[in-house]
Amino acid sequence: MSTTLAAEWHVDEPQLRVTEGDARAALRAVTGRPVVSARARLRFGPGRTCEAVARLLDRAIVQAENAGLDPQMLVVADGSARAAEDIIRVRRKAHGIADWIHSPTCRVRIVLRPAGLYATSGGRAAAARPRRPGRVSGQRPRGTGRGAGHRRVDWRWIPAWRPADITDSGREQLRAIGFTI
């Protein structure tokens, strides 16, 4: 009997200043790419760029490094974007005249996977589970607690396991795909 081990790094930004269409186009352009080259693609091209999503990938890279992961080994496996509440501000002009500044935003979720796990899943990791609209890989929204309404990173190990359950061969394989054990 064998056990399948899968890991995902979820990055969620509830109000990114980018239109839904631009965010979806950016995610389509980088899905399947290593996260470092995906960030470069969104920032420098070729073709259309998206600095807002590139900055979100910047944060994901820093968080992965802080968690002891090598960002060179992570791939943008999946993502979603859906319209969020727009930001509206008042701008004062000369002589007491004011107008409204309107900034569209959207909720962007990105799923990163170690390259080895992404490759073995055939690039379609979430296809095995039914997805609800607006959700990434079955992630449940949280509306309470510390940090509610801010970005968060969730590790998901499927099925649940303990470090003691990993064989020596398994430890070598995890090191090969970028995990520090």
N, C-alpha and C positions, 0 to 999 in steps of 0.2 A: 504494500500500500504506500503510495507517495502523497506528499503534501505539497500543494502549490503555495508559494509565498509571493505576495505582490505588495508593492509599496507605492504610494502616491504622495506628492507634495502639492497641496492645494493652496493657491494664492487667491485671495478674494478682495476686491476693492469695490465698496458699495456705491461710490459716487465719483467715478473717474471723468475728468473733463474732456470728453470725446463723444462724438455722435455714435449711436448704435451701429450705423452702417459702416463707419470708419473702423470701429473696434472689431466688428465681424470680419471685415476685409483683412485687417492686420492679423487676426488669429488664423484665418485661412492661409495667409502667406507664410506663416511660421510653424504651423502644426507639422510635426514630424522632424523638425530641425533640432539640433543641439541648442540648448538655451542661450549659450554665449553667442553663437552665430545668428540665432533668431533675433537677439537684441541688436546686433550689428545691422542685420537686414532691415529692421524697423527704423533704425536711426539713420543709416546712410544709404539705403537703397540696395540694388537698383529698383527702379519703379517707385511707386508710392510709399511714403514713409508714415510712421505714426509714433511720434515722440511720447505721447501719453502711455501707450502700451509698452514701449521700450523702457520707460521709467519704472513701470510695474515689474518688468522682468529684472531690472536692476535690483529692486528690493528683494525679489525671489533669490537672486544669485547671492546677495549678501547674507540672507537668512540661511541659505543652504550651506554657505561657508562657515557661518557661526555654529551650525549644527554638526560640523565635521564632515560634510559631503564635498566632493569635488564637483563644482559646477560644470566642468568639461564633460562629465559623465551623465548629465541630466538632459532629457529631451522634452520638448513641449509636446505632450501627448494629446491634450484635448483642451477645449476652452469654450466659453460662451459669453455673450454680451446681450444685455437687454436694457431697454431704456429705464432710466431712473428719474427722480425728481430734478428738474432743471434748477440751476442757481440763478436767482434774479436779484439784482442789486440796483440801487439808485445812484446815478452819476450826476453830480452837480456841474453845471456849466456856468459861464459868466452871467452876471446880472440876475442872479436868483433863478435861473432856468434850470430845470432838471429833466432827465429822461431815464429810461430803464435800460440796464445792461442784462442781456439774457444769455446764459451759458448752458448749452445742453450737456447732460451727463448720462452715463450709463453704468450699470453694474457689470464688472468684468471679473470672470473667474477663469483661472488658468490651472491646468493640471500638469505637473512635471513628473516624469518617471525616470528612473535610471535607464541608461541606453540599452543595457542587456535585457531588462524586463520589457521595454518597449518593443525591441526587435522580436523577442519570443512571442509576444502577443499579436504579432502581425500588424502592429500599429492601430489596432482597433480594440483597445482595452475595455472601453465602456460598453461595447456592443453586447456583451454577455448579459448585462443587466438592463431591464427596461428603465428609460430615463423619463423623468417628469419635466415638462417645459420649464426652462430657467434654472435647472439644477445640473450640476456636474457630478457625474459618477455617483449618484445617490446621496450626495452631501445634504444634510438637513440644515436649514437656516436656524440660526440662534438669535433670539431677540432680547435676551436678558443676560445679566452678569457683567463682569468687568470686561470692557472692551467692546460691548455691543455697539454695532453701527460702525466699527472700524475694521481694517483689514485683519485677517488672521491666517494662520498656516495650520493645517491639519495633516497629521500623518495617519494613514490608514493601512493597517496590516491585516491582510485577509488570508487565511483565518488567523485568529488571535494565536500568539505563540509566546514562549518564554525564551530568553537567550540560551538557557540550558538545553532547549530542544534542538539547537543547531548542531549538525555534525561537523567534524573537521573539514570535510569536503565542502559542506555548505558555507562554512566560514570563508574558505578560499574563494568560492564563487561570489559571495557578497563583497569581499575586498576587490575582486576583479571588476565589479560594476560600480565601484565608487563608495561603498559603505566603510566606515571606520568601526572595527569591532575590537 
